[in-house]
Amino acid sequence: MARKRHPNKEIEAAITYAETAEWRTISAGKSAHCWGKLYCKEASREGCKLSIWSTPRNASDHAKQIRQRVLKCPH
Ligand SMILES: [Zn+2]
């Protein structure tokens, strides 16, 4: 279950929020822009997925987006 933490506090909080809703975090490795991906608990190709940026221009907006996607997930 261990994963690296996101350097941005607000985004890290949004990721933690997604994880409490049973979303999974996949680290992107060495990519410069993409920190990783979030997948909802629906494992099929119908499942929601979401890119997490390393350094979004507006971290609060990105964190908000992540939370909204988690809320809207129909699974
Ligand atoms: Zn979903």
PDB file of the backbone (N, CA, C, O) and the ligand in Angstrom, with CONECT records:
HET     ZN  A 101       1
ATOM      1  N   MET A   1       0.826  -1.215   0.000  1.00  0.00           N
ATOM      2  CA  MET A   1       0.000   0.000   0.000  1.00  0.00           C
ATOM      3  C   MET A   1       0.855   1.258   0.000  1.00  0.00           C
ATOM      4  O   MET A   1       0.345   2.350  -0.250  1.00  0.00           O
ATOM      5  N   ALA A   2       2.150   1.120   0.277  1.00  0.00           N
ATOM      6  CA  ALA A   2       2.993   2.308   0.351  1.00  0.00           C
ATOM      7  C   ALA A   2       3.122   2.957  -1.017  1.00  0.00           C
ATOM      8  O   ALA A   2       3.309   2.273  -2.023  1.00  0.00           O
ATOM      9  N   ARG A   3       3.023   4.234  -1.048  1.00  0.00           N
ATOM     10  CA  ARG A   3       3.247   4.978  -2.276  1.00  0.00           C
ATOM     11  C   ARG A   3       3.993   6.248  -1.931  1.00  0.00           C
ATOM     12  O   ARG A   3       4.028   6.686  -0.781  1.00  0.00           O
ATOM     13  N   LYS A   4       4.595   6.830  -2.969  1.00  0.00           N
ATOM     14  CA  LYS A   4       5.261   8.101  -2.682  1.00  0.00           C
ATOM     15  C   LYS A   4       4.220   9.188  -2.503  1.00  0.00           C
ATOM     16  O   LYS A   4       3.124   9.121  -3.060  1.00  0.00           O
ATOM     17  N   ARG A   5       4.574  10.172  -1.732  1.00  0.00           N
ATOM     18  CA  ARG A   5       3.648  11.269  -1.481  1.00  0.00           C
ATOM     19  C   ARG A   5       3.783  12.319  -2.562  1.00  0.00           C
ATOM     20  O   ARG A   5       4.862  12.539  -3.111  1.00  0.00           O
ATOM     21  N   HIS A   6       2.663  12.963  -2.857  1.00  0.00           N
ATOM     22  CA  HIS A   6       2.722  14.069  -3.804  1.00  0.00           C
ATOM     23  C   HIS A   6       3.357  15.278  -3.126  1.00  0.00           C
ATOM     24  O   HIS A   6       3.043  15.583  -1.975  1.00  0.00           O
ATOM     25  N   PRO A   7       4.249  15.968  -3.833  1.00  0.00           N
ATOM     26  CA  PRO A   7       4.934  17.118  -3.216  1.00  0.00           C
ATOM     27  C   PRO A   7       3.996  18.269  -2.846  1.00  0.00           C
ATOM     28  O   PRO A   7       4.317  19.090  -1.986  1.00  0.00           O
ATOM     29  N   ASN A   8       2.839  18.319  -3.501  1.00  0.00           N
ATOM     30  CA  ASN A   8       1.909  19.402  -3.169  1.00  0.00           C
ATOM     31  C   ASN A   8       0.900  18.947  -2.130  1.00  0.00           C
ATOM     32  O   ASN A   8       0.255  17.910  -2.288  1.00  0.00           O
ATOM     33  N   LYS A   9       0.767  19.732  -1.062  1.00  0.00           N
ATOM     34  CA  LYS A   9      -0.076  19.353   0.070  1.00  0.00           C
ATOM     35  C   LYS A   9      -1.538  19.186  -0.306  1.00  0.00           C
ATOM     36  O   LYS A   9      -2.191  18.227   0.107  1.00  0.00           O
ATOM     37  N   GLU A  10      -2.052  20.138  -1.103  1.00  0.00           N
ATOM     38  CA  GLU A  10      -3.473  20.087  -1.453  1.00  0.00           C
ATOM     39  C   GLU A  10      -3.789  18.885  -2.324  1.00  0.00           C
ATOM     40  O   GLU A  10      -4.816  18.227  -2.162  1.00  0.00           O
ATOM     41  N   ILE A  11      -2.873  18.612  -3.261  1.00  0.00           N
ATOM     42  CA  ILE A  11      -3.093  17.472  -4.139  1.00  0.00           C
ATOM     43  C   ILE A  11      -2.926  16.166  -3.372  1.00  0.00           C
ATOM     44  O   ILE A  11      -3.680  15.215  -3.581  1.00  0.00           O
ATOM     45  N   GLU A  12      -1.947  16.125  -2.494  1.00  0.00           N
ATOM     46  CA  GLU A  12      -1.772  14.944  -1.650  1.00  0.00           C
ATOM     47  C   GLU A  12      -3.048  14.668  -0.848  1.00  0.00           C
ATOM     48  O   GLU A  12      -3.455  13.516  -0.700  1.00  0.00           O
ATOM     49  N   ALA A  13      -3.675  15.728  -0.334  1.00  0.00           N
ATOM     50  CA  ALA A  13      -4.914  15.562   0.430  1.00  0.00           C
ATOM     51  C   ALA A  13      -6.025  15.020  -0.470  1.00  0.00           C
ATOM     52  O   ALA A  13      -6.818  14.180  -0.044  1.00  0.00           O
ATOM     53  N   ALA A  14      -6.079  15.504  -1.722  1.00  0.00           N
ATOM     54  CA  ALA A  14      -7.103  15.024  -2.645  1.00  0.00           C
ATOM     55  C   ALA A  14      -6.872  13.557  -2.999  1.00  0.00           C
ATOM     56  O   ALA A  14      -7.827  12.796  -3.155  1.00  0.00           O
ATOM     57  N   ILE A  15      -5.615  13.163  -3.125  1.00  0.00           N
ATOM     58  CA  ILE A  15      -5.298  11.759  -3.423  1.00  0.00           C
ATOM     59  C   ILE A  15      -5.717  10.878  -2.243  1.00  0.00           C
ATOM     60  O   ILE A  15      -6.305   9.812  -2.428  1.00  0.00           O
ATOM     61  N   THR A  16      -5.408  11.337  -1.038  1.00  0.00           N
ATOM     62  CA  THR A  16      -5.809  10.596   0.154  1.00  0.00           C
ATOM     63  C   THR A  16      -7.330  10.445   0.201  1.00  0.00           C
ATOM     64  O   THR A  16      -7.858   9.391   0.557  1.00  0.00           O
ATOM     65  N   TYR A  17      -8.020  11.531  -0.168  1.00  0.00           N
ATOM     66  CA  TYR A  17      -9.481  11.505  -0.220  1.00  0.00           C
ATOM     67  C   TYR A  17      -9.964  10.448  -1.209  1.00  0.00           C
ATOM     68  O   TYR A  17     -10.880   9.682  -0.911  1.00  0.00           O
ATOM     69  N   ALA A  18      -9.338  10.414  -2.394  1.00  0.00           N
ATOM     70  CA  ALA A  18      -9.705   9.410  -3.399  1.00  0.00           C
ATOM     71  C   ALA A  18      -9.469   8.003  -2.862  1.00  0.00           C
ATOM     72  O   ALA A  18     -10.265   7.097  -3.107  1.00  0.00           O
ATOM     73  N   GLU A  19      -8.383   7.827  -2.138  1.00  0.00           N
ATOM     74  CA  GLU A  19      -8.061   6.501  -1.616  1.00  0.00           C
ATOM     75  C   GLU A  19      -9.069   6.045  -0.564  1.00  0.00           C
ATOM     76  O   GLU A  19      -9.326   4.849  -0.428  1.00  0.00           O
ATOM     77  N   THR A  20      -9.635   6.986   0.176  1.00  0.00           N
ATOM     78  CA  THR A  20     -10.655   6.594   1.139  1.00  0.00           C
ATOM     79  C   THR A  20     -11.925   6.140   0.411  1.00  0.00           C
ATOM     80  O   THR A  20     -12.748   5.423   0.981  1.00  0.00           O
ATOM     81  N   ALA A  21     -12.083   6.560  -0.855  1.00  0.00           N
ATOM     82  CA  ALA A  21     -13.208   6.103  -1.669  1.00  0.00           C
ATOM     83  C   ALA A  21     -12.811   4.884  -2.495  1.00  0.00           C
ATOM     84  O   ALA A  21     -13.471   4.553  -3.480  1.00  0.00           O
ATOM     85  N   GLU A  22     -11.740   4.222  -2.092  1.00  0.00           N
ATOM     86  CA  GLU A  22     -11.273   2.974  -2.706  1.00  0.00           C
ATOM     87  C   GLU A  22     -10.681   3.162  -4.094  1.00  0.00           C
ATOM     88  O   GLU A  22     -10.646   2.216  -4.881  1.00  0.00           O
ATOM     89  N   TRP A  23     -10.221   4.347  -4.403  1.00  0.00           N
ATOM     90  CA  TRP A  23      -9.492   4.534  -5.648  1.00  0.00           C
ATOM     91  C   TRP A  23      -8.051   4.071  -5.445  1.00  0.00           C
ATOM     92  O   TRP A  23      -7.512   4.099  -4.338  1.00  0.00           O
ATOM     93  N   ARG A  24      -7.440   3.639  -6.571  1.00  0.00           N
ATOM     94  CA  ARG A  24      -6.056   3.171  -6.508  1.00  0.00           C
ATOM     95  C   ARG A  24      -5.144   4.196  -7.178  1.00  0.00           C
ATOM     96  O   ARG A  24      -5.517   4.824  -8.169  1.00  0.00           O
ATOM     97  N   THR A  25      -3.956   4.350  -6.628  1.00  0.00           N
ATOM     98  CA  THR A  25      -2.968   5.272  -7.180  1.00  0.00           C
ATOM     99  C   THR A  25      -1.864   4.477  -7.856  1.00  0.00           C
ATOM    100  O   THR A  25      -1.295   3.563  -7.260  1.00  0.00           O
ATOM    101  N   ILE A  26      -1.563   4.824  -9.091  1.00  0.00           N
ATOM    102  CA  ILE A  26      -0.441   4.208  -9.792  1.00  0.00           C
ATOM    103  C   ILE A  26       0.593   5.292 -10.068  1.00  0.00           C
ATOM    104  O   ILE A  26       0.286   6.292 -10.717  1.00  0.00           O
ATOM    105  N   SER A  27       1.782   5.107  -9.593  1.00  0.00           N
ATOM    106  CA  SER A  27       2.833   6.097  -9.831  1.00  0.00           C
ATOM    107  C   SER A  27       3.302   6.032 -11.271  1.00  0.00           C
ATOM    108  O   SER A  27       3.370   4.959 -11.871  1.00  0.00           O
ATOM    109  N   ALA A  28       3.623   7.190 -11.814  1.00  0.00           N
ATOM    110  CA  ALA A  28       3.984   7.250 -13.228  1.00  0.00           C
ATOM    111  C   ALA A  28       5.472   7.035 -13.449  1.00  0.00           C
ATOM    112  O   ALA A  28       5.908   6.951 -14.597  1.00  0.00           O
ATOM    113  N   GLY A  29       6.258   6.943 -12.399  1.00  0.00           N
ATOM    114  CA  GLY A  29       7.688   6.752 -12.594  1.00  0.00           C
ATOM    115  C   GLY A  29       8.392   8.064 -12.864  1.00  0.00           C
ATOM    116  O   GLY A  29       8.238   9.024 -12.110  1.00  0.00           O
ATOM    117  N   LYS A  30       9.164   8.109 -13.936  1.00  0.00           N
ATOM    118  CA  LYS A  30      10.056   9.248 -14.124  1.00  0.00           C
ATOM    119  C   LYS A  30       9.471  10.347 -15.004  1.00  0.00           C
ATOM    120  O   LYS A  30      10.170  11.305 -15.334  1.00  0.00           O
ATOM    121  N   SER A  31       8.226  10.229 -15.384  1.00  0.00           N
ATOM    122  CA  SER A  31       7.632  11.257 -16.225  1.00  0.00           C
ATOM    123  C   SER A  31       7.701  12.621 -15.552  1.00  0.00           C
ATOM    124  O   SER A  31       7.494  12.739 -14.344  1.00  0.00           O
ATOM    125  N   ALA A  32       7.991  13.638 -16.333  1.00  0.00           N
ATOM    126  CA  ALA A  32       8.192  14.963 -15.772  1.00  0.00           C
ATOM    127  C   ALA A  32       6.874  15.635 -15.402  1.00  0.00           C
ATOM    128  O   ALA A  32       6.804  16.370 -14.417  1.00  0.00           O
ATOM    129  N   HIS A  33       5.835  15.385 -16.186  1.00  0.00           N
ATOM    130  CA  HIS A  33       4.594  16.143 -16.006  1.00  0.00           C
ATOM    131  C   HIS A  33       3.539  15.361 -15.256  1.00  0.00           C
ATOM    132  O   HIS A  33       2.763  15.917 -14.479  1.00  0.00           O
ATOM    133  N   CYS A  34       3.522  14.074 -15.500  1.00  0.00           N
ATOM    134  CA  CYS A  34       2.484  13.248 -14.900  1.00  0.00           C
ATOM    135  C   CYS A  34       3.033  12.574 -13.657  1.00  0.00           C
ATOM    136  O   CYS A  34       3.987  11.800 -13.733  1.00  0.00           O
ATOM    137  N   TRP A  35       2.437  12.866 -12.522  1.00  0.00           N
ATOM    138  CA  TRP A  35       2.896  12.267 -11.266  1.00  0.00           C
ATOM    139  C   TRP A  35       2.418  10.821 -11.159  1.00  0.00           C
ATOM    140  O   TRP A  35       3.125   9.941 -10.668  1.00  0.00           O
ATOM    141  N   GLY A  36       1.195  10.611 -11.633  1.00  0.00           N
ATOM    142  CA  GLY A  36       0.641   9.270 -11.546  1.00  0.00           C
ATOM    143  C   GLY A  36      -0.793   9.268 -12.011  1.00  0.00           C
ATOM    144  O   GLY A  36      -1.286  10.255 -12.557  1.00  0.00           O
ATOM    145  N   LYS A  37      -1.463   8.145 -11.790  1.00  0.00           N
ATOM    146  CA  LYS A  37      -2.854   8.037 -12.197  1.00  0.00           C
ATOM    147  C   LYS A  37      -3.689   7.481 -11.069  1.00  0.00           C
ATOM    148  O   LYS A  37      -3.221   6.715 -10.226  1.00  0.00           O
ATOM    149  N   LEU A  38      -4.941   7.893 -11.081  1.00  0.00           N
ATOM    150  CA  LEU A  38      -5.906   7.363 -10.124  1.00  0.00           C
ATOM    151  C   LEU A  38      -6.924   6.527 -10.881  1.00  0.00           C
ATOM    152  O   LEU A  38      -7.399   6.935 -11.941  1.00  0.00           O
ATOM    153  N   TYR A  39      -7.259   5.372 -10.351  1.00  0.00           N
ATOM    154  CA  TYR A  39      -8.277   4.517 -10.940  1.00  0.00           C
ATOM    155  C   TYR A  39      -9.348   4.239  -9.893  1.00  0.00           C
ATOM    156  O   TYR A  39      -9.033   3.969  -8.734  1.00  0.00           O
ATOM    157  N   CYS A  40     -10.602   4.304 -10.296  1.00  0.00           N
ATOM    158  CA  CYS A  40     -11.663   3.998  -9.340  1.00  0.00           C
ATOM    159  C   CYS A  40     -11.766   2.495  -9.157  1.00  0.00           C
ATOM    160  O   CYS A  40     -11.066   1.731  -9.822  1.00  0.00           O
ATOM    161  N   LYS A  41     -12.641   2.072  -8.254  1.00  0.00           N
ATOM    162  CA  LYS A  41     -12.664   0.647  -7.890  1.00  0.00           C
ATOM    163  C   LYS A  41     -13.251  -0.229  -8.981  1.00  0.00           C
ATOM    164  O   LYS A  41     -13.142  -1.453  -8.917  1.00  0.00           O
ATOM    165  N   GLU A  42     -13.874   0.383  -9.986  1.00  0.00           N
ATOM    166  CA  GLU A  42     -14.349  -0.378 -11.142  1.00  0.00           C
ATOM    167  C   GLU A  42     -13.132  -0.728 -12.001  1.00  0.00           C
ATOM    168  O   GLU A  42     -12.528   0.152 -12.614  1.00  0.00           O
ATOM    169  N   ALA A  43     -12.777  -2.006 -12.043  1.00  0.00           N
ATOM    170  CA  ALA A  43     -11.513  -2.402 -12.664  1.00  0.00           C
ATOM    171  C   ALA A  43     -11.613  -2.597 -14.172  1.00  0.00           C
ATOM    172  O   ALA A  43     -10.587  -2.734 -14.838  1.00  0.00           O
ATOM    173  N   SER A  44     -12.817  -2.612 -14.722  1.00  0.00           N
ATOM    174  CA  SER A  44     -12.979  -2.829 -16.157  1.00  0.00           C
ATOM    175  C   SER A  44     -12.612  -1.564 -16.930  1.00  0.00           C
ATOM    176  O   SER A  44     -12.224  -0.553 -16.344  1.00  0.00           O
ATOM    177  N   ARG A  45     -12.742  -1.640 -18.264  1.00  0.00           N
ATOM    178  CA  ARG A  45     -12.414  -0.452 -19.052  1.00  0.00           C
ATOM    179  C   ARG A  45     -13.457   0.646 -18.902  1.00  0.00           C
ATOM    180  O   ARG A  45     -13.245   1.762 -19.376  1.00  0.00           O
ATOM    181  N   GLU A  46     -14.559   0.356 -18.262  1.00  0.00           N
ATOM    182  CA  GLU A  46     -15.570   1.372 -17.948  1.00  0.00           C
ATOM    183  C   GLU A  46     -15.152   2.248 -16.773  1.00  0.00           C
ATOM    184  O   GLU A  46     -15.721   3.315 -16.546  1.00  0.00           O
ATOM    185  N   GLY A  47     -14.158   1.785 -16.035  1.00  0.00           N
ATOM    186  CA  GLY A  47     -13.768   2.478 -14.813  1.00  0.00           C
ATOM    187  C   GLY A  47     -13.232   3.877 -15.070  1.00  0.00           C
ATOM    188  O   GLY A  47     -12.724   4.169 -16.153  1.00  0.00           O
ATOM    189  N   CYS A  48     -13.348   4.738 -14.068  1.00  0.00           N
ATOM    190  CA  CYS A  48     -12.844   6.105 -14.191  1.00  0.00           C
ATOM    191  C   CYS A  48     -11.330   6.090 -14.031  1.00  0.00           C
ATOM    192  O   CYS A  48     -10.789   5.346 -13.214  1.00  0.00           O
ATOM    193  N   LYS A  49     -10.662   6.909 -14.808  1.00  0.00           N
ATOM    194  CA  LYS A  49      -9.249   7.134 -14.525  1.00  0.00           C
ATOM    195  C   LYS A  49      -8.923   8.606 -14.681  1.00  0.00           C
ATOM    196  O   LYS A  49      -9.611   9.349 -15.380  1.00  0.00           O
ATOM    197  N   LEU A  50      -7.880   8.997 -14.027  1.00  0.00           N
ATOM    198  CA  LEU A  50      -7.609  10.414 -13.848  1.00  0.00           C
ATOM    199  C   LEU A  50      -6.100  10.600 -13.729  1.00  0.00           C
ATOM    200  O   LEU A  50      -5.445   9.913 -12.946  1.00  0.00           O
ATOM    201  N   SER A  51      -5.559  11.522 -14.500  1.00  0.00           N
ATOM    202  CA  SER A  51      -4.127  11.820 -14.405  1.00  0.00           C
ATOM    203  C   SER A  51      -3.870  12.815 -13.292  1.00  0.00           C
ATOM    204  O   SER A  51      -4.636  13.757 -13.093  1.00  0.00           O
ATOM    205  N   ILE A  52      -2.793  12.597 -12.577  1.00  0.00           N
ATOM    206  CA  ILE A  52      -2.375  13.540 -11.543  1.00  0.00           C
ATOM    207  C   ILE A  52      -1.106  14.226 -12.036  1.00  0.00           C
ATOM    208  O   ILE A  52      -0.116  13.565 -12.350  1.00  0.00           O
ATOM    209  N   TRP A  53      -1.141  15.522 -12.101  1.00  0.00           N
ATOM    210  CA  TRP A  53       0.022  16.261 -12.591  1.00  0.00           C
ATOM    211  C   TRP A  53       1.008  16.515 -11.461  1.00  0.00           C
ATOM    212  O   TRP A  53       0.633  16.666 -10.298  1.00  0.00           O
ATOM    213  N   SER A  54       2.278  16.556 -11.839  1.00  0.00           N
ATOM    214  CA  SER A  54       3.318  16.836 -10.843  1.00  0.00           C
ATOM    215  C   SER A  54       3.271  18.284 -10.400  1.00  0.00           C
ATOM    216  O   SER A  54       3.295  18.592  -9.209  1.00  0.00           O
ATOM    217  N   THR A  55       3.204  19.161 -11.382  1.00  0.00           N
ATOM    218  CA  THR A  55       3.275  20.588 -11.079  1.00  0.00           C
ATOM    219  C   THR A  55       2.206  21.335 -11.862  1.00  0.00           C
ATOM    220  O   THR A  55       2.519  22.060 -12.806  1.00  0.00           O
ATOM    221  N   PRO A  56       0.945  21.162 -11.477  1.00  0.00           N
ATOM    222  CA  PRO A  56      -0.122  21.876 -12.178  1.00  0.00           C
ATOM    223  C   PRO A  56       0.017  23.373 -11.957  1.00  0.00           C
ATOM    224  O   PRO A  56       0.541  23.810 -10.932  1.00  0.00           O
ATOM    225  N   ARG A  57      -0.451  24.153 -12.915  1.00  0.00           N
ATOM    226  CA  ARG A  57      -0.353  25.600 -12.798  1.00  0.00           C
ATOM    227  C   ARG A  57      -1.110  26.072 -11.560  1.00  0.00           C
ATOM    228  O   ARG A  57      -0.654  26.959 -10.839  1.00  0.00           O
ATOM    229  N   ASN A  58      -2.270  25.466 -11.326  1.00  0.00           N
ATOM    230  CA  ASN A  58      -3.057  25.839 -10.161  1.00  0.00           C
ATOM    231  C   ASN A  58      -3.362  24.577  -9.345  1.00  0.00           C
ATOM    232  O   ASN A  58      -4.259  23.802  -9.678  1.00  0.00           O
ATOM    233  N   ALA A  59      -2.608  24.398  -8.293  1.00  0.00           N
ATOM    234  CA  ALA A  59      -2.705  23.160  -7.512  1.00  0.00           C
ATOM    235  C   ALA A  59      -4.068  23.018  -6.841  1.00  0.00           C
ATOM    236  O   ALA A  59      -4.601  21.913  -6.745  1.00  0.00           O
ATOM    237  N   SER A  60      -4.638  24.144  -6.372  1.00  0.00           N
ATOM    238  CA  SER A  60      -5.943  24.064  -5.705  1.00  0.00           C
ATOM    239  C   SER A  60      -7.002  23.586  -6.674  1.00  0.00           C
ATOM    240  O   SER A  60      -7.837  22.751  -6.326  1.00  0.00           O
ATOM    241  N   ASP A  61      -6.974  24.118  -7.906  1.00  0.00           N
ATOM    242  CA  ASP A  61      -7.939  23.695  -8.918  1.00  0.00           C
ATOM    243  C   ASP A  61      -7.780  22.220  -9.239  1.00  0.00           C
ATOM    244  O   ASP A  61      -8.761  21.488  -9.368  1.00  0.00           O
ATOM    245  N   HIS A  62      -6.537  21.800  -9.367  1.00  0.00           N
ATOM    246  CA  HIS A  62      -6.295  20.401  -9.701  1.00  0.00           C
ATOM    247  C   HIS A  62      -6.799  19.494  -8.579  1.00  0.00           C
ATOM    248  O   HIS A  62      -7.400  18.452  -8.838  1.00  0.00           O
ATOM    249  N   ALA A  63      -6.552  19.894  -7.340  1.00  0.00           N
ATOM    250  CA  ALA A  63      -7.028  19.124  -6.199  1.00  0.00           C
ATOM    251  C   ALA A  63      -8.554  19.068  -6.196  1.00  0.00           C
ATOM    252  O   ALA A  63      -9.147  18.034  -5.891  1.00  0.00           O
ATOM    253  N   LYS A  64      -9.179  20.194  -6.540  1.00  0.00           N
ATOM    254  CA  LYS A  64     -10.637  20.267  -6.590  1.00  0.00           C
ATOM    255  C   LYS A  64     -11.178  19.331  -7.666  1.00  0.00           C
ATOM    256  O   LYS A  64     -12.163  18.622  -7.458  1.00  0.00           O
ATOM    257  N   GLN A  65     -10.506  19.345  -8.828  1.00  0.00           N
ATOM    258  CA  GLN A  65     -10.882  18.459  -9.936  1.00  0.00           C
ATOM    259  C   GLN A  65     -10.856  17.001  -9.509  1.00  0.00           C
ATOM    260  O   GLN A  65     -11.769  16.232  -9.809  1.00  0.00           O
ATOM    261  N   ILE A  66      -9.792  16.637  -8.805  1.00  0.00           N
ATOM    262  CA  ILE A  66      -9.646  15.252  -8.369  1.00  0.00           C
ATOM    263  C   ILE A  66     -10.825  14.877  -7.464  1.00  0.00           C
ATOM    264  O   ILE A  66     -11.438  13.824  -7.641  1.00  0.00           O
ATOM    265  N   ARG A  67     -11.139  15.746  -6.491  1.00  0.00           N
ATOM    266  CA  ARG A  67     -12.256  15.462  -5.587  1.00  0.00           C
ATOM    267  C   ARG A  67     -13.575  15.343  -6.333  1.00  0.00           C
ATOM    268  O   ARG A  67     -14.410  14.496  -6.014  1.00  0.00           O
ATOM    269  N   GLN A  68     -13.755  16.227  -7.357  1.00  0.00           N
ATOM    270  CA  GLN A  68     -15.011  16.190  -8.089  1.00  0.00           C
ATOM    271  C   GLN A  68     -15.163  14.894  -8.887  1.00  0.00           C
ATOM    272  O   GLN A  68     -16.250  14.324  -8.969  1.00  0.00           O
ATOM    273  N   ARG A  69     -14.053  14.443  -9.474  1.00  0.00           N
ATOM    274  CA  ARG A  69     -14.101  13.190 -10.217  1.00  0.00           C
ATOM    275  C   ARG A  69     -14.455  12.029  -9.281  1.00  0.00           C
ATOM    276  O   ARG A  69     -15.205  11.125  -9.650  1.00  0.00           O
ATOM    277  N   VAL A  70     -13.912  12.070  -8.082  1.00  0.00           N
ATOM    278  CA  VAL A  70     -14.214  11.004  -7.126  1.00  0.00           C
ATOM    279  C   VAL A  70     -15.696  11.043  -6.750  1.00  0.00           C
ATOM    280  O   VAL A  70     -16.349  10.004  -6.647  1.00  0.00           O
ATOM    281  N   LEU A  71     -16.221  12.262  -6.546  1.00  0.00           N
ATOM    282  CA  LEU A  71     -17.639  12.406  -6.181  1.00  0.00           C
ATOM    283  C   LEU A  71     -18.549  11.937  -7.286  1.00  0.00           C
ATOM    284  O   LEU A  71     -19.596  11.349  -7.013  1.00  0.00           O
ATOM    285  N   LYS A  72     -18.171  12.187  -8.560  1.00  0.00           N
ATOM    286  CA  LYS A  72     -19.025  11.872  -9.689  1.00  0.00           C
ATOM    287  C   LYS A  72     -18.911  10.435 -10.139  1.00  0.00           C
ATOM    288  O   LYS A  72     -19.682   9.990 -10.989  1.00  0.00           O
ATOM    289  N   CYS A  73     -17.972   9.709  -9.589  1.00  0.00           N
ATOM    290  CA  CYS A  73     -17.777   8.320 -10.003  1.00  0.00           C
ATOM    291  C   CYS A  73     -19.048   7.534  -9.725  1.00  0.00           C
ATOM    292  O   CYS A  73     -19.503   7.485  -8.583  1.00  0.00           O
ATOM    293  N   PRO A  74     -19.635   6.910 -10.761  1.00  0.00           N
ATOM    294  CA  PRO A  74     -20.895   6.186 -10.572  1.00  0.00           C
ATOM    295  C   PRO A  74     -20.721   4.760 -10.035  1.00  0.00           C
ATOM    296  O   PRO A  74     -21.710   4.058  -9.825  1.00  0.00           O
ATOM    297  N   HIS A  75     -19.487   4.330  -9.814  1.00  0.00           N
ATOM    298  CA  HIS A  75     -19.267   2.919  -9.476  1.00  0.00           C
ATOM    299  C   HIS A  75     -19.329   2.643  -7.981  1.00  0.00           C
ATOM    300  O   HIS A  75     -19.162   1.500  -7.556  1.00  0.00           O
TER     301      HIS A  75
HETATM  302 ZN    ZN A 101     -15.743   5.076 -11.386  1.00  0.00          ZN2+
END
